[in-house]
Amino acid sequence: MSADPMVTSAAYYVYAALMLGLVLGFILITGWLVRRFGGGALMRLPGRTQRRLGVVEAVALDPRRRLVLIRRDGVEHLLLLGGAQDLHLEGPIPPGGAPTFKTVLNEAAAPTAPAPGPLP
């Protein structure tokens, strides 16, 4: 005697859905583990404990452009990324004695000269 085709196909779909859920669960757990324990550790060279390049801060100016302060070998550079081309705005900025990124932005945004008014 043959089995009812509806029962066989229903069992097949339940089994396929369970296996799909199991595979998706493994993918999600693997992604979480990589984020939690640092996937960048896999790309670092052995024996090198200090990184030479890093992003210090980034500020979005608009949807296309952003200001990025990077540090390379202890020296900082200010970049404007996006738009028609990327620009190197300032650098090298020596470590320690330089003003903070927020101070530079506030000074750039502040008016440098008083607005002209009527003469007394």
C-alpha positions, 0 to 999 in steps of 0.5 A: 500500500502507498502512503497518502500523498498529502501526508507525505508532502505536508511532512516534507514541507514541515521538514524543509521549514525546520531545516531552513530555520536551523540554517538561518539560526546558524548564520545568525549565531555566527554573525553575532559571534563575529561581531561580539568577539571581533572579526577584525582580529582575524585580519590583524597580522600576528605579532602586531599589537598596535594599529597604525591606521584608525578613524578618530571621529566622523561627522556626517555633513549631509547624506553624501558628504562626511568629515573624517579625522583619521590617525596614521602613525600618530599623526592626524589628517582631516578628510572630506569624503563624498561629493564629486571628489575626496579632499584632504583638508588639513594635516598632518596635525601633530599629536598632543598640541592640536586642538580637539576636533570639536574645537576646530569645527566650532571655530570654523562655524563661528563668524570671524569678523563682526557684521558691518553696521551703521557708522556712528 
